[in-house]
Amino acid sequence: DSSRRGAGTPSESQRIGFYRQVKPLLEQILTLAREPDNGMMFASTAHHFVEFLQQALTYDPRGVLHLAAQVTLAAEGGGYHLDSMAASETVKLADRILTDYRSELRDEAAMADMVQLLDMFAKVGWPDALALLWRLDEVFR
């Protein structure tokens, strides 16, 4: 639509509204992608998904963490956890959560999501993911 071109950067409230509108759709996509028989997510799709979540982190830290953990599970079959850009983006997201939203990780489900998110990369040898896993005890200090 040509009337929207050049409209400028969306406001904070527009971004929050957009995230809230698309979150149920993202959850449905992940549900389908994680189906045991036919589910899958391509690594490139997962990467764009995590990039989007990085932008939405300030609006919903716990929800973003949960979605990110689900993305890594859905995209494991596509080799997402083997890609260096994926590891970098995911560790960056996890580090922001540990740094800026530490109190959120005191919730058992949120901590399980964080461990799931980082473990997917740590188990194949990404050192940054492993180092961040070792730092999770900071949550309780």
N, C-alpha and C positions, 0 to 999 in steps of 0.2 A: 504494500500500500504506500503510494508516494506521499501521502499526507503525513506519514510517520517518519519519513526520512529526515534527518537533520533535526529531530526533535530534542536532541541533547541527551545527556546522561540521566538515567532514571534517578529519582529522589530516593532517599533511604526508605521512606514509607512505601514507595512503589516497589522497591526491591523486596521488602518484607512481605508485602501483599502478594507479589509474584511467587515467592517461596512458599507461602502458605497455600496458595492455589495449586501449585504443582506437586507439593509434597505427597498428597494421596496418590497421584499418578506415578511418582517415583517409587512409592511403596508397592504399587501394583506391578510395575515393571520388575522389581526385584523379586516379588513373589513368583512371577512367571519364570524369571531367569534361574531361580533356585529349585524349580521342579526337578525331582530326582530323575525322571525318565527323559524329558525333552528340554529341560532348562539349560540355559547357557548365556553368557554375556561375553562379547568380544572384548579383548583387552583395550582397544581404542575407545570403545563406548564406555568402559569402566573408567578410563582415564579422564574423559570429558565429564563424567558423572562426579568424580572426586574433585575435579577443578571447580565445578559448580558448587559442590558442598563446601569447598574452601571459602567461597564468597558468602555463603549463608551461615557460616559458623557463629557469627555474633548474634544472630537472631534465634538460634536454637541449638546450643552446643551439644546437649544430650541427644537430641534427635539426629543431628548431623553425624555424630559419632556412631550411632546405631546404623544409620544408612550406609556410612562408609564401611563399617564392618560387614554388612550384608553384601555390599558391592564386591569386596575382596573374595567373599565366599562364592558369589555368583560367577565371578570372572576367573576363578582358579583354573577351571578347565580350559580357558582360553589363554592361559599362560601369563596373566596380568602380573602375578607376583614375581615373575622372572625378569621383568623389564626394569631397567635402571631409572627411567623417568617415572614409572609408577611407584617404585620404592621411594624415590626422592619426594614426590608429591604427597604420598601417604604419610611418610615420616614427618614432613613439614606440618601437615594437618594435625597429626598426633602430638607433635611438640607444641604447637599452639594451644591445644587443649590442655596439655600438662602444665604449660606456663600460665595461661590466662584463665583457665576454667578448672583448676585443680579440685575445687570443692565438689564439682559435678562427679568426679571420679570416686568419691566416697560412697556413692550408690553402687551396690553390688552389680546390678545389670550394666551400668555404665563402665565399670572396671572390667567386666567380662568382655564387653564390646571392644574396649581398648586393647586388652590382651589378644583377642581374636584378630583385630586389625594388624597389630604389630607382629604377632606370631606367624602370620601368613608369609611375611617377608623375612623374618628372622630364621625360620626353619630352612630356607634355601640359601642362607648365608649373607644377607645384607647386613653389614656391620652397624649402620646407623639405626636400623630397626632393633637390633639386639641391644645396642647401647641404651636406647630409649626404654626398652622393656626392663632393663636393670635399674632405670631411674624411677620406676613406678612407685617404689617405696616412699618417695618424696611426698606422695599424697597424704601419708599418715604421720608426717613429721610436724 
